[in-house]
Amino acid sequence: MNRKIKRALISVSDKTQLIKILPTLKKLKIEILSSGGTYKYIKRCGFQCIEVSDFTNSKEILDGRVKTLHPKIHSGILFKRDNKKHLNQMKVRKFKNIDLVIVNFYPFEKAVLENKNENKIIENIDIGGPALVRSAAKNFGDVVVITSNCQFENLIHEMNINKGATSLKFRKKLSQEAFNETAYYESNISKYFNKIVDNKFPKKITINGTLVSKLRYGENPHQLGAFYSRDNFNELEKLNGKKLSYNNYNDIYYGLDIINSLPKDIGTIIIKHANPSGVSINKKQLLSFKQAFNCDPISAFGGVIICNYKINCETAKEINKKFFEVIVAKDFNHKALSILKKKKNLRIIRNNQKYDTNEIIVNSLSKNLILQNSDNENLNKKNFKVVSKKKPNKKMLHDLIFAFNICRFVKSNAIVLTNDCSTVGIGSGQPSRLDSCEIAVDKFRKFNHKSENLVAASDAFFPFVDGIELLVQSGVKAIIQPYGSIRDKEVIKFANNTNTVLVFSKTRHFRH
């Protein structure tokens, strides 16, 4: 059923688009109520407006904390227009109806990002706004609720075609959007309080997000897909190419986890199906890229490049010799960007990621969720213990720690072979650790990598000697692994008998 709008209540924090709706309200002779800064803005724009305190005969109090929290306001919104009892109560009290509510909330998210002062953050928790929105959204049978500037055009169109009225279908859709808005807003406040009291796993949780884009499809063409940002910040700035797909996003964010663990400005990763096909750190970015690519050039075909440096022309030319789906970099110099844009479909992304080391990881299991904190601790010498008679030199230990760091991002069971801080063989995702060893060794041999400084990392202990034996027979000079097997002594004995360096990690790093 269509409902005529006679009176509107406007209370907005963001006034940038408000001027769009005011002329239409004036044309349709809709009375406007407002307060505070919104009232002053409407008057300054030259439109008639009644201050809320005059409408309610009650001045705002508590430094503006209480303005619209008044029975006359909420009764005007909530009463059912077809309910005789409601109509009589409104008539006795001489309360007037409010048919349109336009509200957007105090910028709580922005306040958290820009302030460390808790009092300022708390003052940006909106009380009256969400209360007005909930009242209007609940009574969508009679009332229109607007919670976003982007809804103004549709409202203007709806009122114009219905001569100042709105349809039930229109109001119901806006009600759904309004409750999404209040839920999102409250979830950010909840997230903030969980953080300041250090409650990582509260009794009840809300997972929020803002739609960035609907995807062509999900992991497969028959699945629906969409990408949401949980902090309302688009950290991936697309500079060229087709829209990102579900699998692109999956690979990119997997790669960003790895790149954030590498030294700044020297790291390159190539991702294929949520696994690295090659990783390298080198002060010369062209070498960094080439070494990452050469680890497994066949698997790198059609992959995703992630690097933490500003790409120069030389590297851009080398990248363009190969086929990749996506390239993500800290930045691109002007000429390098021009070179890469020659491939129209290549998705070129500038990474503006703000890495949060305290991020909680959420995975869904049917109708359930499992949560854990990130496996992002910085690895250093204190994490490891040399258990073999032969000791690594400084360079070898550095390479071992690099290998172990990459290994923790490879799907388990994982084996990583490296040479001079570049991967030369990766075995991933196998039920058997021995199978992963064989795959890593096969990759190493297939692409004729050097073996002079070959080291290996395992994401968990070797339960038997056979895995470490295969690696040593293939030319591995040093191995790094977590301890904890009942056969650790056998593994140490084998290392000593073969003059192999063996280093134990104090922590295990599975990635399932």
Phi, psi and omega in degrees: 000136178285143179234129179284140177262119178252330186217138181236142173249123182240124177214098187233143173277315178267109185259007190299329183250005186298329182299339180295324188267335188299315179300323179293318178298320179294315182300323182270007177057044178267124180289139183245132172249142177198176180209166173055223183294328179293318178301312181297321180295315181297318179294321180295330178281356175092021181248150178287143182202141177257129179288139183305320181296328176286324180293321184266349188057036180216117181290147175294145184228176178056049179057035177087000178295330179241108179231302184261359179280078186216142181303325181294326178287305186287331173294319179299331179273317193272342186290144180277122186293339181258006183260115185299320179299314178299316182298319179295317180297320178294321182292317180299319183274355181058039176272143180254151180284149172238119191255345181222127178241121177243112185218135159230155197270163171307143184283075184296314181302316180296319180298321179294319181291325188261351184232146168251351179283112185299321181298319179294323179294314181299322180293346176266014170273113183280131178252305183297320181300303178300327178296316177298316182296316180297317179300312182294319182292323177296322183262042183297343177299335183233342191236143175263137177235129179244125183239002183213144178301329183288353179269351185300316183298317179294323178295315179301315179299315182298315180291325180293317183283341181250017177053051177088006179246172177225153181272158178298319180301318180296315182294322180294320178297317179292329176296316178300316180293326180293316179292328172298320181294314180293322179297317178297316182298311181295325181294326177292323176294317178300317180298319180297314181292324175300322181290315186287339175259005178056049175252092185288331183230076180292168182297326178229142181231155170234133178255115184251165177186156177248131181297121175269313177196147169277138185264158179304320175194178181274220181298329177228159186301335182274000181255143174279153181208150176208156180241126180242148172257132182275347178238018176058032181228119181275097186278347179256112182259104183282125183254347184191156169097181182292169175296148178286143180262172176305312182290327175300310180300317181300315180291318182300309185288332172296316180292326179295326175302316182290313186298329180288347178266355184262158175301145184294144169071011181224002188257139175229136177228141170242123185252139174219118180054051176058036171215145175285133172266344177189143179218141178209147168238128181202136182297336175268110189298328178297317177294321178302314179294312183300318182292323176295318180293316186288346176305315180205078186297335179288312179293332182293339181303123179075017183272190180243125177266131174236126177220152185253029178230169176276117187288132179259178185298316183301315180291321179299319178298320180293319179299320183290349176284343184245170176257121175229154178276318188217145169230127180242127182219162174301321177188178180221134173285163191303314182292322179298320180295321178297320179296312183293329181288351176298335174266100190299326184272350180294122178279115182252123188235128169269129184267114177252028187298134171258101189284129181249111182288348180260012184298137175266131181269131182242129174234144181260138176234095186056243181264015184241164178233143168239137185236149173204158174281162185293147174270077189230021180295143178288129180271133176215182186303330183293340180282351192231157178222127176282122185247355179267163177293320178282132184255146178280146170283177185301318182293317180295318179297320177300318180292322178296316180294322175301313181299318182292323178297315179294322183301325183288349177258357180268140182301133183285150355289139188234136172229131180234127174256134179225158177218115179055050176060034170224138178288143178230002178184126181229125174247124189223153167065030182258143176297333181249131177295327178296321176298319178296322176300315182295320179294315180298317179294320179298317177298317180301313182289321185300324185253018170053049179281155178290148183242007184300319184241036187287125176232161183227149175231145176235140183282351175212174183292158173276117182287340178222166181286340189302322181293311180293329178295317178299318181295314181295319179295339181269001176109004180290130183264338183209146182227141176235134184202159172289155174268173175133354179278148175292348180252021178305321182295324178294320179294318178297317180299318179296317179300316180293321180292334182254008179058040181258139174285132178230125180238133178259139173265146178281345182233149175261151184221074174287148171226099183270000000 
